[in-house]
Amino acid sequence: MGKRVKLTVAYDGTNYCGWQVQPNGITIESELNRCLSDLLKEDIHVIGASRTDAGVHARGNVAVFDTEARMPAEKFSYALNTRLPADIRIQDSCEVPQDFHPRFCRTVKTYEYRIYNRHFPDPCQRLYSLFYYWDLDVEKMRQAAVHLVGEHDFTSFCTAKAEVTNRVRTIYSLDVEQAGDLITLRVRGNGFLYNMVRIIAGTLLRVGSGMLQPEELPEILAARDRHRAGETARPEGLTLVKIEYPDANFS
């Protein structure tokens, strides 16, 4: 009898056309499919929890696949890591119920967006943070972030996708932390719309640079108008940190 295996996947997204399989580019999903199919001699197609964009990184994305293989589920992480490219690594593998679906279960997702705020760029930071020249007022960014916590219609913070009709999401926390020149936005919520975290980052950048005031955030939310919020910040600053399944009875 077959089984369903869950993978926790970390990757540097720099060299990939995002997560989802595409006809004209290498993706995280296509590499997982290729390596699993080669390992198991089966036609494997993983199901991912979050379809991250090109250039976006992850420390804890989730994927599942079905297999007839007798290999214990916890051994797949080791076997795959000998075959995958160096910029993709499995952090954990375990067996899950056959009906577990990584996108349709209740989740808590955590993202980080990193901003490198100084007068000159550092080449070593360029792939993992957004370089921003102008001085940012971190305290004002914190004041603005408070208005986004809770349950809201985030239409103003979403790149439109026709199939998404319900744009209400809940943000449990949105912290703005500073360590030297690095500012990290850490957001935890029950789900995120397309480009939502990057638009939040772009909006908080406007606040930090004085182009928006913190007290304007409720008006931007209420407007339900994408043009009212800030730019979609570049992908390289974004990392999917982890995905939790509160109702799950597996590790």
HELIX and SHEET records of a PDB file:
HELIX    1   1 GLY A   13  ASN A   15  5                                   3    
HELIX    2   2 ILE A   28  LEU A   40  1                                  13    
HELIX    3   3 ALA A   73  LYS A   75  5                                   3    
HELIX    4   4 PHE A   76  ASN A   81  1                                   6    
HELIX    5   5 PRO A  123  GLN A  125  5                                   3    
HELIX    6   6 VAL A  138  VAL A  146  1                                   9    
HELIX    7   7 THR A  155  PHE A  157  5                                   3    
HELIX    8   8 MET A  196  GLY A  208  1                                  13    
HELIX    9   9 PRO A  214  GLU A  216  5                                   3    
HELIX   10  10 LEU A  217  ALA A  223  1                                   7    
HELIX   11  11 ARG A  226  ARG A  228  5                                   3    
HELIX   12  12 PRO A  235  GLY A  237  5                                   3    
SHEET    1   A 4 ILE A  47  GLY A  48  0                                        
SHEET    2   A 4 HIS A  57  THR A  67 -1                                        
SHEET    3   A 4 LYS A   3  TYR A  11 -1                                        
SHEET    4   A 4 ILE A  88  VAL A  96 -1                                        
SHEET    1   B 5 ILE A  47  GLY A  48  0                                        
SHEET    2   B 5 HIS A  57  THR A  67 -1                                        
SHEET    3   B 5 LEU A 238  GLU A 244  1                                        
SHEET    4   B 5 VAL A 108  ASN A 117 -1                                        
SHEET    5   B 5 LEU A 130  TYR A 132  1                                        
SHEET    1   C 7 ILE A  47  GLY A  48  0                                        
SHEET    2   C 7 HIS A  57  THR A  67 -1                                        
SHEET    3   C 7 LEU A 238  GLU A 244  1                                        
SHEET    4   C 7 VAL A 108  ASN A 117 -1                                        
SHEET    5   C 7 LEU A 182  GLY A 189 -1                                        
SHEET    6   C 7 VAL A 168  ALA A 179 -1                                        
SHEET    7   C 7 GLY A 150  ASP A 153 -1                                        
END                                                                             
